[in-house]
């Protein structure tokens, strides 16, 4: 199961986490700072950190600068429970330095919610093999189109709603981290970054 969590760190917590991630015990000796091994492991799950963080804006509130971490956990359910326990403990231990801004399943629904599916009839155009394909111009009924485009009504399944309550509701300051749109501050929360094949997140 893949879960994506958006975490916000205050500037001093950001500095502490980066120091721990960059620490080289071979040249610097044992790490003795405030970041625990479990916290170090949790934040090490973020790949391509610098490029991903540049997609978000840094935000200032409470007189401090905050940075987003978009962390993906592709782990079994029992391990995800340990991740949640660590996140919850950090929320208790560092309430002014650490926030969870939201969490989503790969399928787009917020953790703690489920999609409600409905069906509808829509008109679509798609390609099919041409039943009249005949590539030899010297033979009757010459038609060299291997595929043709057809249009018709099809039934599709779509997400029409949600049930349940998000475990980590979207943080009230989340909009401040969204990139500007045409040079102006964003007015809605957007996906910002999606992995290949990842479904668009639902922002409830």
The 8 nearest C-alpha neighbors of each residue, nearest first, counted from 0:
[[1, 73, 74, 75, 2, 76, 104, 105],
 [2, 0, 73, 72, 105, 104, 74, 71],
 [1, 3, 104, 72, 71, 103, 105, 73],
 [2, 4, 71, 103, 102, 70, 104, 72],
 [5, 3, 102, 70, 69, 101, 6, 71],
 [4, 6, 69, 100, 101, 68, 99, 102],
 [7, 5, 99, 68, 67, 100, 98, 4],
 [6, 8, 67, 98, 66, 97, 65, 99],
 [9, 7, 97, 65, 66, 13, 12, 96],
 [8, 10, 65, 96, 12, 11, 64, 13],
 [9, 11, 13, 64, 12, 65, 14, 8],
 [10, 12, 14, 13, 9, 15, 96, 8],
 [13, 11, 15, 9, 14, 10, 8, 96],
 [14, 12, 10, 16, 11, 8, 15, 9],
 [15, 13, 11, 17, 12, 16, 18, 10],
 [14, 16, 12, 18, 13, 17, 11, 19],
 [15, 17, 19, 13, 18, 14, 12, 20],
 [18, 16, 20, 14, 19, 15, 21, 13],
 [17, 19, 15, 21, 16, 20, 22, 14],
 [20, 18, 22, 16, 17, 21, 15, 34],
 [19, 21, 17, 18, 22, 16, 39, 43],
 [22, 20, 18, 19, 17, 23, 16, 24],
 [21, 23, 19, 20, 18, 24, 30, 27],
 [24, 22, 25, 27, 26, 21, 28, 29],
 [23, 25, 28, 27, 29, 26, 22, 30],
 [26, 24, 23, 28, 27, 29, 22, 30],
 [25, 27, 24, 23, 28, 22, 29, 30],
 [28, 26, 24, 23, 25, 29, 22, 30],
 [27, 29, 24, 25, 26, 30, 23, 22],
 [30, 28, 24, 31, 27, 25, 23, 22],
 [29, 31, 32, 28, 24, 22, 19, 27],
 [30, 32, 29, 33, 34, 28, 35, 19],
 [31, 33, 34, 30, 19, 15, 35, 18],
 [32, 34, 35, 31, 15, 19, 16, 30],
 [35, 33, 32, 38, 39, 19, 16, 36],
 [34, 36, 38, 37, 39, 33, 32, 40],
 [35, 37, 39, 38, 40, 34, 41, 19],
 [38, 36, 40, 35, 39, 41, 85, 34],
 [39, 37, 41, 35, 40, 36, 34, 42],
 [38, 40, 36, 37, 42, 41, 43, 35],
 [41, 39, 43, 37, 38, 42, 36, 44],
 [40, 42, 38, 39, 43, 44, 37, 82],
 [43, 41, 44, 39, 40, 45, 38, 70],
 [42, 44, 40, 45, 41, 39, 20, 46],
 [45, 43, 42, 41, 70, 46, 71, 72],
 [44, 46, 70, 43, 48, 42, 71, 69],
 [47, 45, 48, 44, 43, 70, 51, 71],
 [48, 46, 50, 49, 51, 45, 52, 44],
 [47, 49, 51, 46, 50, 45, 52, 68],
 [48, 50, 52, 51, 47, 53, 46, 54],
 [51, 49, 53, 52, 48, 47, 54, 46],
 [52, 50, 48, 53, 54, 49, 47, 192],
 [51, 53, 49, 54, 55, 50, 48, 67],
 [52, 54, 50, 55, 51, 49, 56, 57],
 [55, 53, 52, 51, 191, 56, 50, 178],
 [56, 54, 53, 52, 176, 178, 177, 57],
 [57, 55, 176, 178, 177, 58, 54, 53],
 [56, 58, 66, 65, 176, 55, 64, 59],
 [59, 57, 65, 64, 175, 176, 56, 60],
 [58, 60, 64, 63, 65, 62, 61, 57],
 [61, 59, 62, 63, 58, 64, 65, 172],
 [60, 62, 63, 59, 64, 95, 65, 9],
 [61, 63, 60, 59, 64, 65, 58, 9],
 [64, 62, 59, 61, 60, 65, 9, 10],
 [63, 65, 59, 10, 58, 9, 57, 60],
 [64, 66, 9, 58, 8, 57, 10, 59],
 [67, 65, 57, 8, 7, 9, 68, 58],
 [68, 66, 7, 6, 52, 69, 5, 8],
 [67, 69, 6, 5, 70, 7, 52, 66],
 [70, 68, 5, 4, 67, 6, 45, 3],
 [69, 71, 45, 4, 3, 68, 44, 5],
 [72, 70, 3, 2, 73, 45, 4, 44],
 [71, 73, 2, 1, 74, 3, 70, 44],
 [74, 72, 1, 0, 71, 2, 75, 79],
 [73, 75, 72, 0, 78, 79, 76, 1],
 [76, 74, 78, 77, 0, 79, 73, 1],
 [75, 77, 79, 78, 80, 74, 0, 81],
 [76, 78, 80, 79, 75, 81, 74, 82],
 [79, 77, 81, 80, 76, 75, 74, 82],
 [80, 78, 82, 76, 81, 77, 83, 74],
 [79, 81, 83, 77, 78, 82, 84, 76],
 [82, 80, 84, 78, 79, 83, 85, 77],
 [83, 81, 79, 85, 80, 84, 86, 78],
 [84, 82, 80, 86, 81, 85, 87, 79],
 [83, 85, 81, 87, 82, 86, 88, 80],
 [84, 86, 88, 82, 83, 87, 89, 81],
 [87, 85, 83, 89, 88, 84, 82, 90],
 [86, 88, 90, 84, 85, 89, 83, 91],
 [87, 89, 85, 91, 90, 86, 92, 84],
 [88, 90, 92, 86, 91, 87, 93, 85],
 [91, 89, 87, 94, 88, 93, 92, 97],
 [90, 92, 88, 89, 94, 93, 87, 86],
 [91, 93, 89, 90, 88, 94, 87, 97],
 [94, 92, 96, 90, 89, 95, 97, 91],
 [95, 93, 90, 96, 91, 97, 92, 98],
 [94, 96, 93, 97, 9, 98, 90, 92],
 [97, 95, 9, 93, 94, 8, 12, 98],
 [96, 98, 8, 93, 94, 7, 95, 90],
 [99, 97, 7, 6, 100, 90, 8, 96],
 [98, 100, 6, 101, 5, 7, 167, 97],
 [99, 101, 170, 169, 5, 6, 98, 173],
 [100, 102, 169, 167, 5, 99, 168, 4],
 [103, 101, 4, 3, 110, 109, 167, 5],
 [104, 102, 109, 110, 3, 108, 2, 107],
 [103, 105, 2, 106, 107, 108, 110, 1],
 [104, 106, 107, 1, 197, 2, 198, 103],
 [107, 105, 198, 104, 108, 197, 199, 200],
 [108, 106, 200, 198, 105, 199, 104, 201],
 [109, 107, 201, 103, 104, 106, 112, 200],
 [108, 110, 103, 112, 102, 165, 111, 104],
 [109, 111, 103, 112, 165, 102, 166, 104],
 [110, 112, 165, 166, 164, 163, 109, 113],
 [113, 111, 163, 162, 164, 110, 109, 165],
 [112, 114, 162, 161, 108, 163, 115, 111],
 [113, 115, 161, 158, 160, 116, 108, 162],
 [114, 116, 160, 161, 159, 158, 113, 162],
 [117, 115, 158, 157, 159, 114, 156, 118],
 [116, 118, 157, 156, 159, 158, 115, 119],
 [119, 117, 156, 155, 157, 154, 116, 120],
 [120, 118, 154, 155, 121, 156, 117, 157],
 [119, 121, 154, 153, 152, 155, 122, 118],
 [120, 122, 152, 153, 154, 123, 119, 155],
 [123, 121, 152, 151, 153, 150, 120, 124],
 [124, 122, 150, 151, 152, 121, 125, 153],
 [123, 125, 150, 149, 151, 148, 122, 126],
 [124, 126, 148, 149, 150, 123, 127, 147],
 [127, 125, 148, 147, 149, 146, 128, 124],
 [128, 126, 146, 147, 129, 148, 125, 149],
 [129, 127, 146, 145, 130, 147, 126, 132],
 [128, 130, 146, 132, 131, 147, 145, 127],
 [131, 129, 132, 128, 146, 145, 127, 133],
 [132, 130, 129, 133, 142, 140, 144, 141],
 [133, 131, 142, 129, 130, 145, 143, 144],
 [132, 134, 142, 141, 143, 135, 131, 140],
 [133, 135, 143, 142, 136, 141, 132, 144],
 [134, 136, 137, 138, 133, 141, 143, 142],
 [137, 135, 141, 138, 134, 139, 142, 133],
 [138, 136, 135, 139, 141, 134, 140, 133],
 [137, 139, 136, 135, 141, 140, 133, 134],
 [140, 138, 141, 137, 136, 135, 133, 142],
 [141, 139, 142, 138, 133, 131, 136, 132],
 [140, 142, 136, 133, 139, 138, 135, 134],
 [141, 143, 133, 132, 144, 134, 140, 131],
 [142, 144, 134, 133, 132, 145, 141, 135],
 [145, 143, 146, 142, 132, 129, 147, 134],
 [146, 144, 129, 132, 128, 143, 147, 142],
 [147, 145, 128, 129, 144, 127, 126, 148],
 [146, 148, 129, 126, 127, 128, 149, 144],
 [149, 147, 126, 125, 127, 124, 150, 146],
 [150, 148, 124, 125, 126, 147, 151, 127],
 [151, 149, 124, 123, 125, 148, 122, 152],
 [152, 150, 122, 123, 153, 124, 149, 121],
 [151, 153, 122, 121, 120, 123, 154, 150],
 [154, 152, 120, 121, 122, 155, 151, 123],
 [153, 155, 120, 119, 121, 118, 156, 152],
 [156, 154, 118, 119, 153, 120, 157, 121],
 [155, 157, 118, 117, 116, 119, 154, 158],
 [158, 156, 116, 117, 159, 118, 155, 119],
 [157, 159, 116, 115, 160, 114, 117, 156],
 [160, 158, 116, 115, 117, 157, 161, 114],
 [161, 159, 115, 158, 114, 162, 116, 113],
 [162, 160, 114, 115, 113, 112, 163, 159],
 [161, 163, 113, 112, 114, 115, 164, 160],
 [162, 164, 112, 111, 113, 165, 161, 114],
 [163, 165, 111, 112, 166, 162, 168, 110],
 [166, 164, 111, 168, 167, 110, 112, 109],
 [167, 165, 111, 110, 168, 164, 102, 109],
 [166, 168, 101, 165, 102, 169, 99, 100],
 [169, 167, 165, 101, 166, 170, 100, 102],
 [168, 170, 101, 100, 167, 171, 173, 202],
 [169, 171, 100, 173, 172, 168, 101, 99],
 [172, 170, 173, 169, 174, 100, 168, 175],
 [173, 171, 170, 174, 175, 176, 100, 60],
 [174, 172, 170, 175, 176, 171, 100, 169],
 [173, 175, 176, 177, 172, 188, 187, 185],
 [174, 176, 173, 177, 58, 172, 56, 57],
 [177, 175, 56, 174, 55, 173, 58, 57],
 [176, 178, 174, 175, 55, 56, 185, 188],
 [179, 177, 56, 55, 185, 176, 180, 54],
 [178, 180, 184, 183, 185, 182, 181, 177],
 [179, 181, 183, 182, 185, 184, 178, 186],
 [182, 180, 183, 179, 184, 185, 178, 186],
 [181, 183, 180, 179, 184, 185, 178, 177],
 [182, 184, 179, 180, 181, 185, 186, 178],
 [185, 183, 179, 180, 186, 182, 178, 177],
 [186, 184, 179, 180, 187, 177, 183, 178],
 [185, 187, 184, 188, 174, 180, 177, 183],
 [188, 186, 185, 189, 174, 177, 184, 202],
 [187, 189, 174, 177, 186, 190, 202, 185],
 [190, 188, 191, 187, 177, 202, 200, 192],
 [189, 191, 192, 200, 199, 193, 188, 201],
 [192, 190, 189, 54, 193, 55, 177, 178],
 [193, 191, 190, 194, 54, 51, 69, 189],
 [194, 192, 197, 195, 190, 191, 199, 198],
 [193, 195, 197, 196, 192, 198, 105, 71],
 [194, 196, 197, 193, 198, 192, 105, 199],
 [197, 195, 194, 198, 193, 105, 106, 199],
 [196, 198, 194, 195, 105, 193, 199, 106],
 [199, 197, 107, 106, 105, 200, 196, 193],
 [200, 198, 107, 197, 201, 190, 193, 106],
 [201, 199, 107, 198, 202, 108, 190, 103],
 [200, 202, 108, 107, 203, 199, 109, 103],
 [201, 203, 200, 188, 109, 169, 189, 108],
 [202, 201, 169, 109, 168, 165, 161, 108]]
